[in-house]
Amino acid sequence: MIVFLWIAFIFVSILLLGVILLQRGDVGGIGAAFGGGGGETAFGVKADVTWRRTTAVLGALFMLLAMAIGILTTRQRGHTVAGEPAPAPAEAPAVPGGGGAAAPAGAPGPAPGADG
């Protein structure tokens, strides 16, 4: 399932990139560089509305897929992306002199030979 979501996510990302680049902006967009607005004539008079609607739909799909992938991968915390078990965390080094908290650097320690 997660593989299908990743494939769909990449496909939607590429489509979204292409649709955004084909839209006409203030100067004409990248579509003007390849023949001056061929997208508008190819898709009719209302092509600007069509491109904006397509961008909105692809953007919504992009966001939904990103959230779904994020939710599903956080549920698999015990595994890495490759599907292998995550390595065990390294143990913290033991504090010499006992199990208590270490005294601050400026604090005086107990007097030598005093058993209290």
Buried (B, 14 or more C-beta within 10 A) or exposed (E): EEEEBEEBBEEBBEBBEEBBEBBBEEEEBBBBEEEEBEBBEEBEEEBEEBBEEBBEBBBEBBEBBBEBBEEEBEEEEEEEEEEEEEEEEEEEEEEEEEEEEEEEEEEEEEEEEEEE
